[in-house]
Amino acid sequence: MENVNVSVAMAYLSHPTIVALNPRSVARRLSALRTFWNYMIRQQWLMNNPWETIETPRLPHVLPKTISAPEMGRWLDHLPTRLPDQLRLRCICELFFGAGIRISELVGIDTTDLDLTQRQIVIRGKGGRSRLALFGPNVAQWISHYLSSARPQWILSDSGPLFTNNKGGRVTSRSVQRWVKSAVASGPLAGRLTPHTFRHSYATALLEGGADLRAIQELLGHRSLETTQIYTHVSVDRLKTLHKNSPLGRSRQ
């Protein structure tokens, strides 16, 4: 290892088996090598880390997957709600898309965090920070319906977690993921919809509806505006797709 210098490191990264890898795989390998060499240096077995001087490959920019508001609305309207657990899932999905909250935030909501009159929820997000999540009258109706018709099947107290499992305990993120996956498994959104897709779709719908980035940043609870700006790319991407599929776009292909 003492003979591994920058030239040797570059030769390794130029090997055909490494060049054939995608940039993310190369970046992971480079990160692992840097970490291992730093460990060796801390143990005083080596003096230099040649991998630190090599620039990490630029990773491709991957846009988040989104579902348009009309398509999401049609999917939600086809969810069955006859049974209590079906009504619970419909309420969860409506809240995901209607408020743009994370799955970890949803499972942490207590009934005392909820204000149906003002149509808002106190959300305790990452790093202990709190914010208000807003939702519309349609979501408020589904939450009210769930509170009166489904939740009492599992818990009689008006306080405690908003969403419970069938034993009255707080629902887990894994359970919600499983329910959503099962609901989309055989429908038109199969393979496209996850709990986080609701959040991306919510933000994109706000942007396309005229909301400014600062407002979206506050509603999503992003620390940095740079995190929110990705939705400008999503919106432009959707506009290009709509134009391409329009008669005008097809006539110019």
PLY file of the C-alpha trace (Angstrom):
ply
format ascii 1.0
element vertex 253
property float x
property float y
property float z
element edge 252
property int vertex1
property int vertex2
end_header
0.00 0.00 0.00
2.91 2.35 0.55
3.55 2.17 -3.20
0.05 3.42 -4.05
0.46 7.02 -5.18
-1.74 9.28 -7.29
-0.48 7.72 -10.54
-1.35 4.22 -9.33
-4.74 5.41 -8.12
-5.50 7.03 -11.48
-4.39 3.87 -13.29
-6.81 1.85 -11.16
-9.70 4.17 -11.96
-8.80 4.00 -15.66
-9.00 0.20 -15.76
-11.72 -1.04 -18.16
-13.64 -2.82 -15.39
-13.89 0.45 -13.45
-14.61 2.64 -16.48
-17.53 0.33 -17.33
-19.23 1.13 -14.00
-21.80 3.89 -13.68
-20.68 7.13 -11.96
-22.47 6.30 -8.70
-20.64 2.98 -8.39
-17.30 4.67 -9.06
-18.13 7.34 -6.47
-18.94 4.67 -3.88
-15.67 2.85 -4.55
-13.70 6.06 -4.33
-15.40 6.96 -1.05
-14.62 3.51 0.40
-10.96 3.77 -0.63
-10.64 7.24 0.91
-12.18 6.03 4.15
-9.94 2.97 4.35
-6.78 4.97 3.64
-7.75 7.53 6.29
-8.14 4.69 8.77
-4.69 3.40 7.86
-3.27 6.89 8.40
-4.92 7.19 11.81
-3.31 3.90 12.76
-0.01 5.38 11.56
0.49 2.58 9.06
0.47 5.01 6.11
1.44 8.65 5.69
-0.57 9.86 2.68
-3.97 9.32 1.12
-3.67 9.47 -2.70
-7.43 9.09 -3.12
-8.11 12.48 -1.54
-6.59 14.25 -4.54
-8.91 12.55 -7.03
-12.14 14.33 -7.88
-15.36 12.41 -7.38
-17.21 11.75 -10.66
-20.06 14.15 -11.36
-23.28 12.29 -10.69
-26.22 12.55 -13.09
-29.06 14.79 -11.94
-32.08 12.58 -11.25
-35.43 14.34 -11.05
-37.94 13.05 -8.49
-40.87 11.10 -9.86
-44.17 12.94 -9.74
-47.82 12.26 -10.51
-49.99 15.02 -11.98
-52.83 16.32 -9.82
-55.59 15.04 -12.15
-54.05 11.56 -12.32
-53.55 11.49 -8.57
-57.12 12.60 -8.02
-58.49 9.82 -10.21
-56.41 7.24 -8.35
-57.54 8.51 -4.95
-61.18 8.46 -6.01
-60.90 4.77 -6.89
-59.62 3.75 -3.45
-62.24 1.70 -1.57
-63.40 3.17 1.74
-66.09 0.75 2.95
-63.95 -0.88 5.69
-62.21 1.03 8.53
-58.72 0.10 7.35
-59.61 1.19 3.81
-60.88 4.52 5.10
-57.68 4.94 7.11
-55.54 4.42 4.00
-57.65 6.85 1.96
-57.23 9.46 4.69
-53.47 8.86 4.84
-53.08 9.18 1.07
-55.26 12.30 0.95
-53.10 13.86 3.66
-49.87 12.85 1.93
-50.90 14.56 -1.29
-52.89 17.37 0.30
-50.22 18.49 2.80
-46.93 17.20 1.34
-45.71 15.73 4.60
-43.04 13.07 5.03
-43.99 9.57 6.14
-42.02 10.02 9.38
-44.00 13.18 10.04
-47.34 11.56 9.31
-46.89 8.69 11.76
-45.83 11.17 14.45
-49.01 13.27 14.29
-51.17 13.33 17.43
-54.79 14.40 17.43
-53.79 17.45 19.50
-51.58 18.59 16.57
-54.63 18.75 14.33
-56.89 21.78 13.79
-59.70 20.90 11.39
-61.29 24.34 11.65
-58.15 26.11 10.48
-57.21 23.12 8.30
-53.67 22.85 9.61
-51.39 20.43 11.47
-48.39 21.13 13.65
-45.61 19.03 12.14
-42.50 18.11 14.09
-39.94 17.58 11.38
-36.23 16.84 11.12
-33.95 18.20 13.83
-36.83 18.91 16.20
-38.06 21.83 14.07
-41.80 22.50 13.90
-43.89 23.97 11.12
-47.52 24.21 10.04
-48.77 21.93 7.28
-51.87 23.21 5.53
-54.56 21.22 3.74
-57.77 21.91 1.88
-61.44 21.27 2.68
-61.49 17.93 0.84
-58.69 16.55 3.05
-60.43 17.98 6.13
-63.58 16.05 5.22
-61.66 12.78 4.89
-59.87 13.31 8.22
-63.21 14.08 9.91
-64.77 10.97 8.36
-61.82 8.84 9.51
-61.97 10.26 13.06
-65.69 9.53 13.38
-65.97 6.22 11.52
-62.62 4.39 11.53
-60.33 5.45 14.38
-62.87 4.56 17.13
-62.68 0.96 15.92
-59.16 0.74 17.35
-58.88 3.45 20.03
-61.61 5.23 22.01
-59.52 8.08 23.38
-59.75 11.39 21.57
-56.05 11.98 22.33
-52.99 10.03 21.20
-51.78 9.21 17.69
-53.92 10.35 14.80
-53.25 7.16 12.86
-53.23 3.88 14.77
-52.78 0.26 13.87
-55.53 -2.29 14.44
-54.44 -2.70 18.07
-54.69 0.98 18.89
-50.96 1.68 18.84
-49.22 4.30 16.76
-48.90 3.22 13.14
-45.35 2.69 11.85
-43.68 3.98 8.70
-43.17 0.42 7.52
-46.88 -0.35 7.80
-47.82 2.76 5.83
-45.31 1.86 3.14
-46.77 -1.62 2.94
-50.35 -0.34 2.69
-49.51 2.14 -0.06
-47.53 -0.48 -1.99
-50.44 -2.91 -1.81
-52.91 -0.24 -2.93
-50.93 0.63 -6.07
-49.76 -2.90 -6.92
-52.32 -3.62 -9.62
-53.46 -0.13 -10.61
-52.36 2.47 -13.16
-49.74 3.90 -10.78
-48.02 0.57 -10.09
-44.29 1.11 -9.71
-44.70 4.88 -9.80
-46.25 5.82 -6.46
-44.58 5.69 -3.05
-45.26 7.71 0.12
-42.55 10.18 -0.92
-43.95 10.52 -4.45
-46.99 12.19 -2.89
-44.68 14.86 -1.44
-42.90 15.47 -4.75
-46.23 15.65 -6.56
-47.63 18.06 -3.97
-44.67 20.43 -4.38
-44.85 20.29 -8.18
-48.61 20.95 -8.13
-48.03 24.00 -5.92
-45.36 25.34 -8.27
-47.50 24.81 -11.36
-50.37 26.51 -9.53
-48.32 29.67 -9.13
-46.84 29.30 -5.63
-43.40 30.85 -5.20
-40.40 28.81 -4.09
-40.14 30.48 -0.69
-43.70 29.49 0.16
-43.11 25.92 -1.02
-39.91 25.80 1.02
-41.84 26.74 4.17
-44.62 24.25 3.50
-42.18 21.40 2.86
-39.94 22.29 5.79
-36.76 22.50 3.71
-33.79 24.14 5.42
-32.35 25.37 2.13
-34.05 26.90 -0.89
-31.67 24.88 -3.08
-33.49 21.71 -2.01
-36.80 23.21 -3.13
-35.46 24.45 -6.47
-35.39 20.93 -7.89
-39.13 21.25 -8.44
-38.58 23.99 -11.00
-36.79 21.36 -13.10
-39.62 18.89 -12.56
-42.17 21.42 -13.72
-40.21 22.34 -16.87
-39.72 18.64 -17.60
-43.47 18.10 -17.42
-44.12 21.07 -19.70
-41.74 19.61 -22.28
-43.54 16.26 -22.10
-46.95 17.93 -22.53
-45.67 19.89 -25.53
-44.06 16.82 -27.08
-47.34 14.89 -26.83
-49.43 17.77 -28.13
-50.41 18.06 -31.82
-47.96 20.95 -32.19
-45.12 18.95 -30.67
-45.89 15.87 -32.78
-46.05 17.91 -35.98
-42.46 19.08 -35.46
-40.91 15.66 -34.79
0 1
1 2
2 3
3 4
4 5
5 6
6 7
7 8
8 9
9 10
10 11
11 12
12 13
13 14
14 15
15 16
16 17
17 18
18 19
19 20
20 21
21 22
22 23
23 24
24 25
25 26
26 27
27 28
28 29
29 30
30 31
31 32
32 33
33 34
34 35
35 36
36 37
37 38
38 39
39 40
40 41
41 42
42 43
43 44
44 45
45 46
46 47
47 48
48 49
49 50
50 51
51 52
52 53
53 54
54 55
55 56
56 57
57 58
58 59
59 60
60 61
61 62
62 63
63 64
64 65
65 66
66 67
67 68
68 69
69 70
70 71
71 72
72 73
73 74
74 75
75 76
76 77
77 78
78 79
79 80
80 81
81 82
82 83
83 84
84 85
85 86
86 87
87 88
88 89
89 90
90 91
91 92
92 93
93 94
94 95
95 96
96 97
97 98
98 99
99 100
100 101
101 102
102 103
103 104
104 105
105 106
106 107
107 108
108 109
109 110
110 111
111 112
112 113
113 114
114 115
115 116
116 117
117 118
118 119
119 120
120 121
121 122
122 123
123 124
124 125
125 126
126 127
127 128
128 129
129 130
130 131
131 132
132 133
133 134
134 135
135 136
136 137
137 138
138 139
139 140
140 141
141 142
142 143
143 144
144 145
145 146
146 147
147 148
148 149
149 150
150 151
151 152
152 153
153 154
154 155
155 156
156 157
157 158
158 159
159 160
160 161
161 162
162 163
163 164
164 165
165 166
166 167
167 168
168 169
169 170
170 171
171 172
172 173
173 174
174 175
175 176
176 177
177 178
178 179
179 180
180 181
181 182
182 183
183 184
184 185
185 186
186 187
187 188
188 189
189 190
190 191
191 192
192 193
193 194
194 195
195 196
196 197
197 198
198 199
199 200
200 201
201 202
202 203
203 204
204 205
205 206
206 207
207 208
208 209
209 210
210 211
211 212
212 213
213 214
214 215
215 216
216 217
217 218
218 219
219 220
220 221
221 222
222 223
223 224
224 225
225 226
226 227
227 228
228 229
229 230
230 231
231 232
232 233
233 234
234 235
235 236
236 237
237 238
238 239
239 240
240 241
241 242
242 243
243 244
244 245
245 246
246 247
247 248
248 249
249 250
250 251
251 252
